[in-house]
Amino acid sequence: MNKVTFNTDLCKGCGLCVSACPKKILKMSDKLINAKGHHPAEMTDESKCIACAFCATMCPDCVITVERG
């Protein structure tokens, strides 16, 4: 199974990863607020992830790690 991890403390909530995801399984958290005061990105359904890494490529702060499983 593919695994996507976010360093949520460094996420600035720009949403570029959300718009880049072809499967539309990323969203900005509506519950969590990180140390910087932003709503970080999160995965809604990891089982649908195809590990394309578009999200990680688009992230300007390199907070996303994609592992193919």
Kinemage of the C-alpha trace (Angstrom):
@kinemage 1
@onewidth
@group {chain A} dominant
@subgroup {mainchain}
@vectorlist {calphas} color= white
{ca met a 1} P 0.000 0.000 0.000
{ca asn a 2} L 1.195 3.503 -0.786
{ca lys a 3} L 1.893 5.819 2.120
{ca val a 4} L 1.779 9.611 2.228
{ca thr a 5} L 3.018 11.496 5.276
{ca phe a 6} L 2.784 15.191 6.049
{ca asn a 7} L 5.007 17.201 8.357
{ca thr a 8} L 1.964 19.104 9.559
{ca asp a 9} L 3.946 21.506 11.754
{ca leu a 10} L 5.689 22.942 8.676
{ca cys a 11} L 2.622 23.119 6.408
{ca lys a 12} L 1.563 26.699 5.632
{ca gly a 13} L -1.828 25.699 4.271
{ca cys a 14} L -1.304 26.958 0.720
{ca gly a 15} L -3.433 24.172 -0.802
{ca leu a 16} L -1.198 23.548 -3.826
{ca cys a 17} L -1.053 19.842 -3.017
{ca val a 18} L -4.847 19.645 -2.876
{ca ser a 19} L -5.205 21.138 -6.347
{ca ala a 20} L -2.431 18.893 -7.763
{ca cys a 21} L -3.902 15.574 -6.623
{ca pro a 22} L -5.451 13.747 -9.612
{ca lys a 23} L -7.525 11.507 -7.324
{ca lys a 24} L -8.862 14.460 -5.271
{ca ile a 25} L -8.121 12.706 -1.971
{ca leu a 26} L -6.331 15.589 -0.238
{ca lys a 27} L -7.991 18.390 1.675
{ca met a 28} L -7.116 21.110 4.116
{ca ser a 29} L -7.919 19.975 7.642
{ca asp a 30} L -11.008 21.547 9.130
{ca lys a 31} L -10.121 20.407 12.668
{ca leu a 32} L -6.350 20.574 13.084
{ca ile a 33} L -4.392 23.814 13.407
{ca asn a 34} L -0.610 23.505 13.370
{ca ala a 35} L 2.071 25.418 15.280
{ca lys a 36} L 2.101 28.150 12.624
{ca gly a 37} L -1.650 28.678 12.969
{ca his a 38} L -2.591 27.108 9.626
{ca his a 39} L -4.909 24.274 8.695
{ca pro a 40} L -2.509 21.643 7.262
{ca ala a 41} L -3.235 19.297 4.389
{ca glu a 42} L -4.453 15.787 5.081
{ca met a 43} L -5.374 12.644 3.179
{ca thr a 44} L -9.036 11.633 3.046
{ca asp a 45} L -8.628 8.097 1.649
{ca glu a 46} L -5.107 6.670 1.536
{ca ser a 47} L -6.312 3.481 -0.178
{ca lys a 48} L -7.052 5.493 -3.347
{ca cys a 49} L -3.565 7.025 -3.519
{ca ile a 50} L -1.643 6.071 -6.684
{ca ala a 51} L 1.689 7.426 -5.349
{ca cys a 52} L 2.119 9.801 -8.270
{ca ala a 53} L 3.832 12.290 -5.914
{ca phe a 54} L 2.250 15.306 -7.635
{ca cys a 55} L 1.381 16.595 -4.163
{ca ala a 56} L 4.983 16.352 -2.964
{ca thr a 57} L 6.279 17.937 -6.154
{ca met a 58} L 3.942 20.923 -5.817
{ca cys a 59} L 4.631 21.507 -2.109
{ca pro a 60} L 6.920 24.570 -1.822
{ca asp a 61} L 7.974 23.618 1.712
{ca cys a 62} L 8.680 19.908 1.094
{ca val a 63} L 6.393 18.731 3.892
{ca ile a 64} L 5.024 15.711 1.971
{ca thr a 65} L 6.696 12.325 1.667
{ca val a 66} L 5.293 9.699 -0.699
{ca glu a 67} L 6.278 6.032 -0.394
{ca arg a 68} L 5.255 3.454 -2.954
{ca gly a 69} L 4.177 0.195 -1.408
